[in-house]
Amino acid sequence: MSQRYDQLNAHHSGLLARIAVQRQQLGETADEIEHELGRVDRGLAAVRRVLSSSVLICGAIGVVALIGPRRLARWSTKGLMLYSTARQLLRLRRESYEATQSHDGG
């Protein structure tokens, strides 16, 4: 009887440890989702501000008329590529720094 009790107690302890790990992972995932949703909210708020401002809409139409839609599309594509590349490089730099800090014990 005592051996069975010890087995059940060990199994129960293992389950509690798994629960703690899963709870932590769930919290981290929820934080990531909340961060991404915050970005979406900020983006939507920016779009709403732009669409509610007739001056900005007129300015955008004027820029397209002056520069031309093809050239503007080319510049936009290059700008987005540059932005994406810079963002990836900054992410890699941050991850590299964090990895170095964890290996150094800091």
VOGUDO-33744 format. One line per 3 residues: number of its first residue (from 0); for each residue x, y, z of N, C-alpha, C. Coordinates in Angstrom, 1 decimal, m for minus. Layout:
// residues N
NUM> X,Y,Z,X,Y,Z,X,Y,Z; ...
//
This chain:
// residues 106
0> 0.8,m1.2,0.0,0.0,0.0,0.0,0.9,1.3,0.0; 1.9,1.3,0.8,2.8,2.4,0.9,3.5,2.7,m0.5; 3.9,1.6,m1.1,4.6,1.8,m2.4,3.6,2.4,m3.5
3> 2.4,1.9,m3.5,1.4,2.5,m4.4,1.1,4.0,m4.1; 1.1,4.3,m2.8,0.9,5.7,m2.4,2.1,6.5,m2.8; 3.3,6.0,m2.7,4.5,6.8,m3.2,4.5,7.0,m4.7
6> 4.0,5.9,m5.4,3.9,6.1,m6.9,2.9,7.2,m7.2; 1.8,7.1,m6.6,0.7,8.1,m6.9,1.2,9.5,m6.5; 1.9,9.6,m5.4,2.4,10.9,m4.9,3.4,11.5,m5.9
9> 4.3,10.6,m6.4,5.3,11.0,m7.4,4.7,11.4,m8.7; 3.7,10.7,m9.1,2.9,11.0,m10.4,2.2,12.3,m10.2; 1.6,12.5,m9.0,1.0,13.8,m8.7,2.0,15.0,m8.8
12> 3.1,14.8,m8.2,4.1,15.8,m8.2,4.6,16.1,m9.6; 4.7,15.1,m10.5,5.1,15.3,m11.9,4.1,16.1,m12.6; 2.8,15.8,m12.4,1.7,16.5,m13.0,1.7,17.9,m12.6
15> 1.9,18.2,m11.3,2.0,19.6,m10.9,3.1,20.4,m11.5; 4.2,19.7,m11.7,5.4,20.4,m12.4,5.0,20.7,m13.8; 4.4,19.7,m14.5,4.0,19.9,m15.9,3.0,21.1,m16.0
18> 2.1,21.1,m15.0,1.1,22.2,m15.0,1.7,23.6,m14.9; 2.7,23.6,m14.0,3.5,24.9,m13.8,4.2,25.3,m15.1; 4.8,24.4,m15.8,5.5,24.7,m17.0,4.5,25.2,m18.1
21> 3.4,24.4,m18.2,2.4,24.8,m19.2,1.7,26.1,m18.9; 1.5,26.4,m17.6,1.0,27.7,m17.2,1.9,28.9,m17.6; 3.2,28.7,m17.4,4.2,29.7,m17.8,4.2,29.9,m19.3
24> 4.2,28.7,m20.1,4.2,28.8,m21.5,2.9,29.5,m22.0; 1.8,29.2,m21.4,0.6,29.9,m21.8,0.6,31.4,m21.5; 1.2,31.8,m20.4,1.3,33.2,m20.1,2.2,33.9,m21.1
27> 3.3,33.2,m21.5,4.2,33.8,m22.5,3.5,34.0,m23.8; 2.8,33.0,m24.2,2.0,33.0,m25.5,1.0,34.1,m25.4; 0.3,34.2,m24.3,m0.7,35.3,m24.2,m0.1,36.7,m24.3
30> 1.1,36.8,m23.7,1.8,38.1,m23.8,2.2,38.4,m25.2; 2.6,37.4,m26.0,3.0,37.6,m27.4,1.7,38.0,m28.2; 0.6,37.3,m27.9,m0.6,37.7,m28.7,m1.1,39.1,m28.3
33> m1.0,39.4,m27.0,m1.4,40.7,m26.6,m0.5,41.8,m27.3; 0.8,41.5,m27.4,1.7,42.5,m28.0,1.3,42.7,m29.5; 1.1,41.6,m30.2,0.7,41.7,m31.6,m0.6,42.4,m31.8
36> m1.6,42.1,m31.0,m2.9,42.8,m31.1,m2.7,44.2,m30.8; m1.8,44.6,m29.9,m1.6,46.0,m29.6,m1.0,46.7,m30.9; m0.1,46.0,m31.6,0.4,46.6,m32.8,m0.7,46.8,m33.9
39> m1.6,45.8,m34.0,m2.7,45.9,m34.9,m3.6,47.1,m34.5; m3.9,47.2,m33.2,m4.7,48.3,m32.7,m4.1,49.7,m33.1; m2.8,49.8,m32.9,m2.1,51.1,m33.2,m2.1,51.3,m34.7
42> m2.0,50.3,m35.5,m2.0,50.4,m36.9,m3.4,50.9,m37.4; m4.4,50.3,m36.8,m5.8,50.7,m37.2,m6.1,52.1,m36.8; m5.6,52.5,m35.6,m5.8,53.9,m35.1,m5.1,54.8,m36.1
45> m3.9,54.5,m36.5,m3.2,55.4,m37.5,m4.0,55.5,m38.8; m4.5,54.4,m39.3,m5.3,54.4,m40.5,m6.6,55.3,m40.3; m7.2,55.1,m39.2,m8.4,55.9,m38.9,m8.1,57.4,m38.9
48> m6.9,57.8,m38.3,m6.5,59.2,m38.2,m6.3,59.7,m39.6; m5.6,58.9,m40.4,m5.3,59.4,m41.8,m6.6,59.5,m42.6; m7.5,58.6,m42.5,m8.7,58.6,m43.3,m9.6,59.7,m42.8
51> m9.5,60.1,m41.5,m10.4,61.2,m41.0,m9.8,62.6,m41.3; m8.6,62.7,m41.8,m8.0,64.0,m42.1,m8.0,64.2,m43.6; m8.9,65.1,m44.0,m9.0,65.5,m45.5,m7.7,66.1,m46.0
54> m6.9,66.8,m45.1,m5.7,67.4,m45.6,m4.7,66.3,m45.9; m4.6,65.2,m45.1,m3.7,64.1,m45.5,m4.1,63.4,m46.7; m5.4,63.2,m46.9,m5.9,62.6,m48.1,m5.5,63.4,m49.4
57> m5.8,64.7,m49.3,m5.4,65.6,m50.4,m3.9,65.6,m50.6; m3.1,65.6,m49.6,m1.7,65.6,m49.7,m1.2,64.3,m50.4; m1.8,63.1,m50.0,m1.4,61.9,m50.6,m1.8,61.9,m52.1
60> m2.9,62.4,m52.4,m3.3,62.5,m53.9,m2.4,63.4,m54.6; m2.0,64.5,m54.0,m1.0,65.4,m54.6,0.3,64.7,m54.8; 0.8,64.0,m53.9,2.1,63.3,m54.0,2.0,62.3,m55.2
63> 0.9,61.5,m55.2,0.8,60.5,m56.3,0.8,61.3,m57.7; 0.1,62.4,m57.7,0.0,63.1,m59.0,1.3,63.7,m59.4; 2.1,64.2,m58.4,3.4,64.8,m58.8,4.5,63.7,m59.1
66> 4.5,62.7,m58.3,5.6,61.7,m58.5,5.2,60.7,m59.6; 4.0,60.3,m59.6,3.5,59.3,m60.6,3.3,58.0,m59.9; 2.3,57.3,m60.2,2.0,56.1,m59.5,3.0,55.0,m59.7
69> 3.6,54.9,m60.9,4.6,53.8,m61.1,5.9,54.1,m60.2; 6.4,55.3,m60.3,7.6,55.6,m59.5,7.3,55.5,m58.0; 6.1,55.9,m57.6,5.7,55.8,m56.2,5.7,54.3,m55.7
72> 5.1,53.5,m56.6,5.0,52.0,m56.3,6.4,51.4,m56.2; 7.4,51.8,m57.1,8.7,51.4,m57.1,9.4,51.8,m55.8; 9.3,53.0,m55.4,9.9,53.5,m54.2,9.3,52.8,m53.0
75> 8.0,52.6,m53.0,7.3,52.0,m51.9,7.8,50.6,m51.7; 8.0,49.8,m52.8,8.5,48.5,m52.8,9.9,48.4,m52.2; 10.7,49.3,m52.7,12.1,49.4,m52.2,12.1,49.8,m50.7
78> 11.3,50.7,m50.3,11.2,51.1,m48.9,10.8,50.0,m48.0; 9.7,49.3,m48.4,9.3,48.2,m47.6,10.3,47.1,m47.5; 11.1,46.8,m48.6,12.1,45.8,m48.5,13.2,46.3,m47.6
81> 13.6,47.5,m47.6,14.6,48.1,m46.7,14.1,48.0,m45.3; 12.9,48.4,m45.0,12.3,48.3,m43.7,12.3,46.9,m43.1; 11.9,45.9,m44.0,11.8,44.5,m43.5,13.2,44.0,m43.2
84> 14.2,44.3,m44.1,15.6,43.9,m43.9,16.2,44.5,m42.6; 16.0,45.8,m42.4,16.5,46.4,m41.2,15.8,45.8,m39.9; 14.6,45.5,m40.0,13.9,44.9,m38.8,14.4,43.5,m38.5
87> 14.6,42.7,m39.6,15.2,41.4,m39.4,16.6,41.5,m38.8; 17.4,42.4,m39.3,18.8,42.6,m38.7,18.8,43.0,m37.3; 17.9,43.9,m36.9,17.8,44.3,m35.5,17.3,43.2,m34.6
90> 16.4,42.4,m35.1,15.9,41.2,m34.4,17.1,40.2,m34.2; 17.8,39.9,m35.2,18.9,39.0,m35.1,20.0,39.6,m34.2; 20.2,40.9,m34.2,21.2,41.5,m33.3,20.8,41.3,m31.9
93> 19.5,41.6,m31.6,18.9,41.5,m30.3,19.0,40.0,m29.8; 18.7,39.1,m30.6,18.7,37.7,m30.2,20.2,37.2,m30.0; 21.1,37.7,m30.8,22.5,37.4,m30.6,23.0,38.0,m29.3
96> 22.6,39.2,m29.0,23.0,39.8,m27.7,22.5,39.1,m26.5; 21.2,38.7,m26.6,20.6,37.9,m25.5,21.2,36.6,m25.3; 21.6,35.9,m26.4,22.3,34.6,m26.4,23.7,34.8,m25.7
99> 24.3,35.8,m26.1,25.7,36.1,m25.5,25.5,36.4,m24.0; 24.5,37.1,m23.6,24.3,37.4,m22.2,24.0,36.1,m21.4; 23.2,35.2,m22.0,22.8,34.0,m21.3,24.0,33.1,m21.1
102> 24.9,33.1,m22.1,26.1,32.2,m22.1,27.1,32.8,m21.1; 27.2,34.1,m20.9,28.1,34.8,m20.0,27.6,34.7,m18.6; 26.4,34.3,m18.4,25.9,34.2,m17.0,25.3,35.5,m16.6
105> 25.1,36.5,m17.5,24.6,37.8,m17.2,23.2,37.9,m17.5
//
